Amino acid sequence: MTAVAQRIKNIDVFEVANYFLSQSTPNTEYSITHLKLQKLVYYAQGWHLALNNGQELFDEDIRAWVHGPVCPKLYEMYNNHKYFEIPPVVVPESILANTAVKKTLDIVWEAYGSYDGKFLEELTHQEMPWLKARENLNPDQSGNELISKKTMEVYFKEMLAS
């Protein structure tokens, strides 16, 4: 295993979430709600898979819930915030120490950080990974279907190529 792969393996979804929270600015378009945080984490995983030949950013699964992609472990941690802003935190050292990961997260933040959670939800509802995972469900039907990391990798690689 390469040194980069070893360092990436040590990153979990909470460190990725904390990176985005460290970038937030309260009471601006760059503030972060729980809904927005879930979508940013989804995009981070997707783009990382595409840019790094299928290498996962974090191990935790992402599920296709009614309001878009959700990491259940992250949901448990931040659901109490409802639709209110989550306060900024300090950038995790594990992210600062890994320039490849930080670069991916910076790209995701630059691309999606100014959008609100509802816009990002609507965006994910048009994308193949969420649609494929929910293909047997009605749009407003509850579900806990896994969004395949392979499907995410293929989709985001196609986005890179277009």
N, CA, C and O of each residue as an XYZ file, in Angstrom:
648
protein
N       0.855     -1.184      0.000
C       0.000      0.000      0.000
C       0.892      1.236      0.000
O       1.876      1.298      0.738
N       0.552      2.206     -0.817
C       1.359      3.425     -0.894
C       1.142      4.286      0.340
O       0.181      4.102      1.087
N       2.050      5.221      0.538
C       1.929      6.137      1.682
C       0.657      6.960      1.584
O       0.001      7.208      2.596
N       0.293      7.393      0.359
C      -0.933      8.181      0.193
C      -2.145      7.343      0.553
O      -3.038      7.819      1.254
N      -2.193      6.095      0.085
C      -3.326      5.220      0.389
C      -3.426      4.967      1.885
O      -4.530      4.918      2.429
N      -2.288      4.805      2.562
C      -2.313      4.591      4.002
C      -2.875      5.812      4.727
O      -3.677      5.669      5.650
N      -2.463      7.001      4.320
C      -2.961      8.211      4.982
C      -4.444      8.408      4.719
O      -5.188      8.794      5.621
N      -4.884      8.145      3.486
C      -6.294      8.306      3.160
C      -7.137      7.360      3.998
O      -8.218      7.735      4.451
N      -6.662      6.145      4.210
C      -7.419      5.148      4.960
C      -7.719      5.621      6.383
O      -8.712      5.193      6.971
N      -6.895      6.479      6.936
C      -7.091      6.944      8.303
C      -8.134      8.051      8.429
O      -8.467      8.452      9.544
N      -8.654      8.550      7.314
C      -9.624      9.639      7.357
C     -11.026      9.060      7.450
O     -11.364      8.116      6.736
N     -11.839      9.628      8.329
C     -13.227      9.164      8.415
C     -14.173     10.289      8.019
O     -13.757     11.427      7.804
N     -15.437      9.952      7.928
C     -16.444     10.906      7.455
C     -16.538     12.128      8.367
O     -16.868     13.218      7.901
N     -16.256     11.962      9.649
C     -16.342     13.084     10.582
C     -15.219     14.096     10.336
O     -15.425     15.299     10.494
N     -14.054     13.623      9.956
C     -12.958     14.535      9.625
C     -13.274     15.317      8.353
O     -12.978     16.507      8.254
N     -13.879     14.634      7.383
C     -14.293     15.313      6.153
C     -15.347     16.364      6.485
O     -15.268     17.499      6.015
N     -16.331     15.986      7.296
C     -17.374     16.930      7.710
C     -16.762     18.117      8.445
O     -17.140     19.263      8.201
N     -15.827     17.848      9.336
C     -15.197     18.936     10.094
C     -14.385     19.860      9.198
O     -14.291     21.059      9.460
N     -13.803     19.308      8.149
C     -13.101     20.176      7.204
C     -14.087     21.187      6.608
O     -13.810     22.386      6.582
N     -15.234     20.699      6.130
C     -16.217     21.613      5.541
C     -16.738     22.600      6.580
O     -16.923     23.779      6.281
N     -16.972     22.123      7.791
C     -17.433     23.032      8.848
C     -16.381     24.098      9.151
O     -16.724     25.230      9.494
N     -15.120     23.747      9.029
C     -14.053     24.733      9.277
C     -14.038     25.826      8.212
O     -13.517     26.916      8.448
N     -14.601     25.542      7.054
C     -14.631     26.514      5.959
C     -15.864     27.416      6.011
O     -15.927     28.428      5.313
N     -16.833     27.052      6.832
C     -18.112     27.775      6.835
C     -18.000     29.167      7.446
O     -17.132     29.444      8.273
N     -18.908     30.025      7.009
C     -19.020     31.383      7.537
C     -20.474     31.589      7.936
O     -21.345     31.668      7.069
N     -20.752     31.679      9.242
C     -22.139     31.821      9.692
C     -22.842     33.028      9.076
O     -22.222     34.051      8.785
N     -24.135     32.880      8.887
C     -25.013     33.945      8.382
C     -24.641     34.435      6.988
O     -24.908     35.585      6.642
N     -24.029     33.569      6.191
C     -23.723     33.888      4.793
C     -24.122     32.683      3.949
O     -24.577     31.666      4.473
N     -23.945     32.811      2.643
C     -24.214     31.667      1.773
C     -23.240     30.518      2.047
O     -23.473     29.390      1.611
N     -22.166     30.795      2.757
C     -21.181     29.765      3.086
C     -21.420     29.122      4.455
O     -20.556     28.409      4.963
N     -22.577     29.368      5.045
C     -22.919     28.674      6.282
C     -23.324     27.240      5.932
O     -23.634     26.939      4.779
N     -23.318     26.366      6.929
C     -23.613     24.953      6.682
C     -24.696     24.463      7.628
O     -24.597     24.605      8.847
N     -25.732     23.882      7.035
C     -26.769     23.169      7.780
C     -26.468     21.675      7.673
O     -25.580     21.258      6.930
N     -27.222     20.884      8.426
C     -27.051     19.436      8.355
C     -27.306     18.921      6.940
O     -26.559     18.076      6.446
N     -28.348     19.419      6.287
C     -28.670     18.999      4.920
C     -27.505     19.292      3.973
O     -27.112     18.435      3.181
N     -26.967     20.483      4.057
C     -25.845     20.872      3.195
C     -24.611     20.028      3.494
O     -23.907     19.610      2.575
N     -24.348     19.779      4.760
C     -23.178     18.992      5.148
C     -23.227     17.593      4.536
O     -22.220     17.089      4.040
N     -24.401     16.974      4.576
C     -24.543     15.633      3.997
C     -24.204     15.633      2.510
O     -23.537     14.723      2.018
N     -24.665     16.648      1.807
C     -24.420     16.704      0.361
C     -22.948     16.989      0.064
O     -22.392     16.425     -0.878
N     -22.316     17.846      0.843
C     -20.892     18.128      0.650
C     -20.049     16.867      0.848
O     -19.105     16.617      0.098
N     -20.395     16.085      1.854
C     -19.671     14.841      2.123
C     -19.861     13.854      0.967
O     -18.916     13.179      0.558
N     -21.081     13.777      0.447
C     -21.363     12.932     -0.724
C     -20.508     13.372     -1.915
O     -19.868     12.542     -2.562
N     -20.497     14.665     -2.201
C     -19.699     15.157     -3.328
C     -18.205     14.926     -3.097
O     -17.474     14.630     -4.043
N     -17.751     15.057     -1.872
C     -16.339     14.797     -1.573
C     -15.985     13.344     -1.888
O     -14.955     13.073     -2.506
N     -16.825     12.428     -1.470
C     -16.567     11.011     -1.757
C     -16.602     10.754     -3.265
O     -15.722     10.083     -3.804
N     -17.613     11.285     -3.937
C     -17.750     11.066     -5.375
C     -16.573     11.588     -6.174
O     -16.012     10.879     -7.010
N     -16.203     12.830     -5.914
C     -15.082     13.411     -6.663
C     -13.763     12.739     -6.307
O     -12.896     12.576     -7.166
N     -13.608     12.352     -5.053
C     -12.380     11.665     -4.660
C     -12.267     10.315     -5.364
O     -11.191      9.951     -5.838
N     -13.365      9.577     -5.433
C     -13.363      8.300     -6.150
C     -12.952      8.499     -7.606
O     -12.154      7.732     -8.145
N     -13.500      9.528     -8.234
C     -13.214      9.788     -9.650
C     -11.776     10.237     -9.883
O     -11.139      9.816    -10.848
N     -11.276     11.077     -9.013
C      -9.936     11.644     -9.195
C      -8.810     10.709     -8.764
O      -7.647     10.925     -9.104
N      -9.169      9.662     -8.008
C      -8.155      8.772     -7.434
C      -8.409      7.307     -7.776
O      -8.152      6.418     -6.964
N      -8.914      7.063     -8.983
C      -9.097      5.699     -9.501
C      -9.809      4.758     -8.537
O      -9.376      3.624     -8.328
N     -10.898      5.234     -7.955
C     -11.722      4.389     -7.096
C     -11.283      4.313     -5.653
O     -11.888      3.584     -4.868
N     -10.244      5.048     -5.278
C      -9.786      5.065     -3.879
C     -10.806      5.825     -3.038
O     -11.112      6.985     -3.316
N     -11.327      5.167     -2.014
C     -12.304      5.806     -1.129
C     -11.651      6.918     -0.322
O     -10.489      6.815      0.072
N     -12.400      7.969     -0.083
C     -11.965      9.027      0.821
C     -12.178      8.584      2.261
O     -11.330      8.805      3.125
N     -13.327      7.954      2.506
C     -13.674      7.422      3.823
C     -14.454      6.130      3.624
O     -15.005      5.890      2.549
N     -14.501      5.296      4.666
C     -15.132      3.975      4.572
C     -16.650      3.996      4.716
O     -17.327      3.122      4.175
N     -17.190      4.961      5.421
C     -18.611      4.955      5.756
C     -19.486      4.971      4.498
O     -19.149      5.596      3.493
N     -20.619      4.266      4.586
C     -21.565      4.189      3.475
C     -22.393      5.457      3.354
O     -22.590      6.193      4.320
N     -22.868      5.687      2.144
C     -23.811      6.767      1.865
C     -25.082      6.115      1.349
O     -25.036      5.247      0.477
N     -26.212      6.536      1.890
C     -27.513      5.959      1.555
C     -28.357      6.959      0.772
O     -28.179      8.171      0.896
N     -29.276      6.435     -0.034
C     -30.159      7.263     -0.866
C     -31.477      7.493     -0.134
O     -32.440      6.752     -0.328
N     -31.513      8.509      0.693
C     -32.724      8.853      1.428
C     -33.567      9.811      0.595
O     -33.127     10.292     -0.450
N     -34.770     10.081      1.061
C     -35.708     10.940      0.332
C     -35.094     12.302      0.016
O     -35.267     12.816     -1.089
N     -34.385     12.885      0.964
C     -33.818     14.226      0.770
C     -32.402     14.195      0.210
O     -31.650     15.159      0.357
N     -32.041     13.092     -0.428
C     -30.744     13.000     -1.078
C     -29.785     12.080     -0.350
O     -30.174     11.393      0.594
N     -28.535     12.063     -0.782
C     -27.528     11.200     -0.173
C     -27.271     11.566      1.293
O     -27.150     12.738      1.650
N     -27.192     10.524      2.126
C     -26.982     10.711      3.561
C     -26.029      9.640      4.076
O     -26.160      8.463      3.738
N     -25.082     10.052      4.885
C     -24.243      9.120      5.629
C     -24.901      8.940      6.994
O     -24.903      9.876      7.794
N     -25.465      7.756      7.287
C     -26.192      7.573      8.548
C     -25.391      7.926      9.800
O     -25.949      8.478     10.749
N     -24.093      7.617      9.821
C     -23.283      7.954     11.009
C     -23.211      9.470     11.211
O     -23.251      9.953     12.343
N     -23.106     10.199     10.130
C     -23.083     11.659     10.197
C     -24.458     12.187     10.609
O     -24.562     13.162     11.352
N     -25.499     11.535     10.120
C     -26.869     11.906     10.475
C     -27.066     11.815     11.989
O     -27.629     12.721     12.604
N     -26.600     10.722     12.579
C     -26.729     10.545     14.031
C     -26.043     11.680     14.790
O     -26.540     12.129     15.823
N     -24.921     12.136     14.285
C     -24.142     13.176     14.964
C     -24.772     14.563     14.839
O     -24.743     15.342     15.793
N     -25.346     14.882     13.664
C     -25.759     16.262     13.400
C     -27.256     16.479     13.244
O     -27.683     17.616     13.039
N     -28.061     15.443     13.332
C     -29.499     15.591     13.140
C     -30.132     16.571     14.123
O     -31.132     17.211     13.799
N     -29.569     16.694     15.303
C     -30.125     17.607     16.308
C     -30.067     19.071     15.869
O     -30.737     19.913     16.467
N     -29.290     19.388     14.851
C     -29.205     20.770     14.352
C     -30.381     21.134     13.453
O     -30.605     22.308     13.160
N     -31.137     20.116     13.014
C     -32.289     20.322     12.111
C     -31.870     21.205     10.937
O     -30.913     20.888     10.229
N     -32.587     22.314     10.729
C     -32.287     23.202      9.596
C     -31.478     24.429     10.013
O     -31.340     25.377      9.240
N     -30.944     24.408     11.233
C     -30.137     25.521     11.724
C     -28.673     25.338     11.318
O     -28.227     24.223     11.050
N     -27.946     26.434     11.277
C     -26.525     26.386     10.937
C     -25.744     25.614     11.996
O     -26.048     25.676     13.187
N     -24.740     24.894     11.535
C     -23.815     24.205     12.430
C     -22.604     25.125     12.598
O     -22.064     25.610     11.604
N     -22.169     25.373     13.831
C     -21.042     26.292     14.038
C     -19.744     25.776     13.406
O     -19.530     24.567     13.319
N     -18.888     26.692     12.969
C     -17.583     26.292     12.424
C     -16.733     25.599     13.483
O     -16.928     25.797     14.682
N     -15.797     24.791     13.024
C     -14.844     24.098     13.898
C     -13.438     24.319     13.338
O     -13.269     24.935     12.285
N     -12.450     23.819     14.040
C     -11.060     23.916     13.603
C     -10.798     22.853     12.530
O     -11.341     21.751     12.599
N      -9.977     23.186     11.555
C      -9.616     22.234     10.499
C      -8.919     21.023     11.125
O      -7.978     21.195     11.900
N      -9.360     19.805     10.806
C      -8.693     18.619     11.357
C      -7.244     18.501     10.871
O      -6.957     18.704      9.691
N      -6.348     18.176     11.782
C      -4.929     18.006     11.438
C      -4.739     16.929     10.373
O      -3.860     17.043      9.518
N      -5.566     15.882     10.428
C      -5.435     14.788      9.460
C      -5.667     15.270      8.035
O      -5.087     14.727      7.094
N      -6.507     16.282      7.869
C      -6.764     16.845      6.538
C      -5.599     17.747      6.131
O      -5.126     17.676      4.996
N      -5.142     18.583      7.040
C      -4.012     19.473      6.739
C      -2.757     18.682      6.377
O      -1.946     19.128      5.566
N      -2.607     17.509      6.979
C      -1.419     16.686      6.750
C      -1.464     15.932      5.425
O      -0.460     15.359      5.003
N      -2.610     15.930      4.775
C      -2.748     15.173      3.532
C      -3.126     16.116      2.396
O      -4.302     16.423      2.202
N      -2.140     16.567      1.656
C      -2.387     17.577      0.619
C      -3.304     17.070     -0.489
O      -4.078     17.851     -1.042
N      -3.237     15.785     -0.826
C      -4.106     15.242     -1.882
C      -5.569     15.303     -1.460
O      -6.432     15.694     -2.246
N      -5.842     14.920     -0.231
C      -7.216     14.967      0.279
C      -7.676     16.409      0.400
O      -8.790     16.744     -0.004
N      -6.830     17.261      0.952
C      -7.206     18.667      1.113
C      -7.516     19.299     -0.237
O      -8.447     20.096     -0.347
N      -6.752     18.953     -1.258
C      -6.995     19.496     -2.593
C      -8.387     19.099     -3.096
O      -9.116     19.935     -3.629
N      -8.751     17.836     -2.930
C     -10.087     17.383     -3.341
C     -11.166     18.128     -2.571
O     -12.145     18.589     -3.159
N     -10.995     18.249     -1.263
C     -11.999     18.928     -0.441
C     -12.092     20.406     -0.799
O     -13.183     20.975     -0.794
N     -10.971     21.028     -1.105
C     -10.984     22.429     -1.547
C     -11.768     22.583     -2.846
O     -12.530     23.536     -3.005
N     -11.580     21.648     -3.769
C     -12.310     21.682     -5.042
C     -13.811     21.562     -4.797
O     -14.602     22.304     -5.379
N     -14.192     20.636     -3.943
C     -15.617     20.437     -3.628
C     -16.188     21.685     -2.969
O     -17.281     22.129     -3.321
N     -15.460     22.251     -2.019
C     -15.940     23.456     -1.337
C     -16.099     24.612     -2.320
O     -17.090     25.340     -2.277
N     -15.123     24.775     -3.199
C     -15.193     25.855     -4.184
C     -16.380     25.664     -5.132
O     -17.037     26.634     -5.512
N     -16.649     24.431     -5.508
C     -17.732     24.149     -6.457
C     -19.116     24.212     -5.822
O     -20.063     24.671     -6.461
N     -19.252     23.757     -4.572
C     -20.577     23.586     -3.971
C     -20.812     24.396     -2.693
O     -21.948     24.484     -2.227
N     -19.772     24.982     -2.126
C     -19.876     25.624     -0.817
C     -20.826     26.798     -0.726
O     -21.329     27.096      0.357
N     -21.085     27.474     -1.839
C     -21.968     28.650     -1.792
C     -23.444     28.300     -1.960
O     -24.308     29.167     -1.823
N     -23.737     27.035     -2.256
C     -25.133     26.628     -2.450
C     -25.751     26.191     -1.131
O     -25.060     25.678     -0.251
N     -27.060     26.397     -0.998
C     -27.722     25.934      0.221
C     -28.076     24.450      0.096
O     -28.008     23.863     -0.984
N     -28.452     23.870      1.223
C     -28.736     22.446      1.270
C     -29.864     22.017      0.358
O     -29.797     20.946     -0.246
N     -30.902     22.833      0.247
C     -32.046     22.484     -0.600
C     -31.639     22.442     -2.069
O     -32.059     21.543     -2.797
N     -30.830     23.398     -2.514
C     -30.344     23.378     -3.893
C     -29.509     22.120     -4.141
O     -29.669     21.456     -5.165
N     -28.619     21.796     -3.200
C     -27.778     20.611     -3.360
C     -28.619     19.339     -3.344
O     -28.318     18.387     -4.063
N     -29.665     19.319     -2.532
C     -30.588     18.175     -2.530
C     -31.194     17.988     -3.916
O     -31.197     16.883     -4.459
N     -31.705     19.078     -4.483
C     -32.314     19.007     -5.813
C     -31.295     18.584     -6.867
O     -31.629     17.848     -7.795
N     -30.072     19.039     -6.727
C     -29.013     18.656     -7.661
C     -28.744     17.152     -7.590
O     -28.653     16.485     -8.621
N     -28.620     16.625     -6.380
C     -28.346     15.189     -6.232
C     -29.502     14.344     -6.751
O     -29.293     13.216     -7.196
N     -30.719     14.879     -6.699
C     -31.890     14.136     -7.183
C     -31.882     13.983     -8.699
O     -32.672     13.207     -9.238
N     -31.024     14.691     -9.387
C     -30.914     14.596    -10.846
C     -29.725     13.735    -11.265
O     -29.499     13.526    -12.456
N     -28.972     13.240    -10.301
C     -27.727     12.545    -10.606
C     -27.881     11.029    -10.510
O     -28.615     10.513     -9.666
N     -27.179     10.336    -11.385
C     -27.291      8.896    -11.523
C     -27.075      8.090    -10.237
O     -27.837      7.151    -10.009
N     -26.099      8.388     -9.390
C     -25.925      7.546     -8.200
C     -27.170      7.489     -7.305
O     -27.556      6.410     -6.855
N     -27.794      8.631     -7.046
C     -28.995      8.665     -6.207
C     -30.172      8.035     -6.945
O     -30.920      7.251     -6.362
N     -30.340      8.370     -8.217
C     -31.449      7.826     -9.011
C     -31.358      6.308     -9.125
O     -32.366      5.616     -8.980
N     -30.176      5.794     -9.381
C     -30.002      4.346     -9.530
C     -30.286      3.620     -8.219
O     -30.927      2.569     -8.219
N     -29.819      4.167     -7.114
C     -30.052      3.532     -5.813
C     -31.534      3.504     -5.461
O     -31.990      2.598     -4.763
N     -32.287      4.490     -5.940
C     -33.714      4.602     -5.598
C     -34.632      4.188     -6.745
O     -35.817      4.522     -6.724
N     -34.123      3.477     -7.738
C     -34.910      3.184     -8.932
C     -36.188      2.400     -8.656
O     -37.119      2.470     -9.458
N     -36.271      1.661     -7.560
C     -37.478      0.895     -7.237
C     -38.374      1.594     -6.219
O     -39.310      0.989     -5.697
N     -38.095      2.855     -5.937
C     -38.870      3.610     -4.946
C     -39.554      4.801     -5.601
O     -39.063      5.347     -6.590
N     -40.693      5.200     -5.041
C     -41.336      6.446     -5.455
C     -40.493      7.605     -4.930
O     -39.770      7.440     -3.947
N     -40.575      8.784     -5.572
C     -39.736      9.918     -5.150
C     -39.857     10.286     -3.671
O     -38.865     10.675     -3.055
N     -41.046     10.170     -3.094
C     -41.232     10.567     -1.693
C     -41.291      9.373     -0.740
O     -41.684      9.520      0.418
N     -40.908      8.208     -1.218
C     -40.936      6.997     -0.403
C     -39.644      6.867      0.401
O     -38.547      7.024     -0.134
N     -39.792      6.575      1.697
C     -38.610      6.363      2.534
C     -37.834      5.157      2.039
O     -38.411      4.205      1.513
N     -36.545      5.204      2.207
C     -35.691      4.096      1.809
C     -34.315      4.257      2.422
O     -33.941      5.334      2.886
N     -33.574      3.170      2.416
C     -32.234      3.175      2.989
C     -31.248      2.489      2.039
O     -30.299      1.836      2.472
N     -31.493      2.652      0.736
C     -30.683      1.986     -0.264
C     -29.263      2.544     -0.291
O     -29.039      3.748     -0.165
N     -28.320      1.635     -0.459
C     -26.912      2.004     -0.544
C     -26.630      2.680     -1.878
O     -27.061      2.196     -2.925
N     -25.913      3.787     -1.846
C     -25.386      4.382     -3.072
C     -24.022      3.737     -3.286
O     -23.091      3.950     -2.510
N     -23.923      2.955     -4.337
C     -22.709      2.201     -4.632
C     -21.536      3.139     -4.904
O     -21.655      4.101     -5.663
N     -20.412      2.842     -4.275
C     -19.207      3.642     -4.517
C     -18.739      3.477     -5.955
O     -18.184      4.410     -6.536
N     -18.955      2.307     -6.533
C     -18.583      2.094     -7.934
C     -19.447      2.970     -8.840
O     -18.944      3.567     -9.791
N     -20.752      3.047     -8.545
C     -21.645      3.908     -9.328
C     -21.216      5.364     -9.207
O     -21.233      6.106    -10.189
N     -20.832      5.771     -7.999
C     -20.356      7.138     -7.797
C     -19.088      7.388     -8.610
O     -18.961      8.417     -9.273
N     -18.163      6.450     -8.555
C     -16.907      6.606     -9.294
C     -17.174      6.773    -10.788
O     -16.633      7.680    -11.420
N     -18.005      5.904    -11.350
C     -18.316      5.960    -12.784
C     -18.979      7.289    -13.133
O     -18.602      7.938    -14.108
N     -19.965      7.690    -12.336
C     -20.693      8.930    -12.612
C     -19.763     10.147    -12.572
O     -19.774     10.969    -13.489
N     -18.975     10.258    -11.527
C     -18.113     11.436    -11.396
C     -16.963     11.425    -12.407
O     -16.490     12.489    -12.806
N     -16.511     10.252    -12.822
C     -15.525     10.192    -13.912
C     -16.150     10.696    -15.210
O     -15.500     11.398    -15.984
N     -17.420     10.334    -15.448
C     -18.121     10.835    -16.635
C     -18.260     12.352    -16.571
O     -18.144     13.034    -17.589
N     -18.507     12.873    -15.385
C     -18.604     14.326    -15.211
C     -17.257     14.993    -15.528
O     -17.219     16.060    -16.140
N     -16.176     14.371    -15.115
C     -14.839     14.905    -15.410
C     -14.573     14.947    -16.909
O     -13.964     15.887    -17.421
N     -15.037     13.919    -17.598
C     -14.775     13.802    -19.032
C     -15.620     14.756    -19.870
O     -15.263     15.079    -21.002
N     -16.743     15.205    -19.309
C     -17.641     16.067    -20.106
C     -17.303     17.540    -19.988
O     -17.969     18.377    -20.599
